[in-house]
C-alpha cells in the first residue's frame, strides 16, 4: 500500500524545532513527523484498548476484593518504609 499525503498546520516555533531536529538527525521533516504520529497513534491505541478492557472487567463486576486491596496497600507501604 502506498503512503498517503497528509497536510497539516504547525506553529512556526515547532516548525523551527522540527527543522533543527531533521538537520541534526539527517532525516526529513516528513520522516520525523510521520514517525512522531506513528508513535502517538501506537501509544494511544494501546491505551484506549486497555481502558476498554478495564471497563468491560468493571462492567462484569471483576473487582479486587477489599482483602486484595489491603494486601496490595500493605505491600507497597512496607516497601516505601525501607
Secondary structure, DSSP 8 states (H G I E B T S, - for coil): -----------HHHHHHHHHHHHHHT--HHHHHHHHHHHHHHHHHHHHHHHHHHHHHHHTT----HHHHHHHHHHHHHHHH-
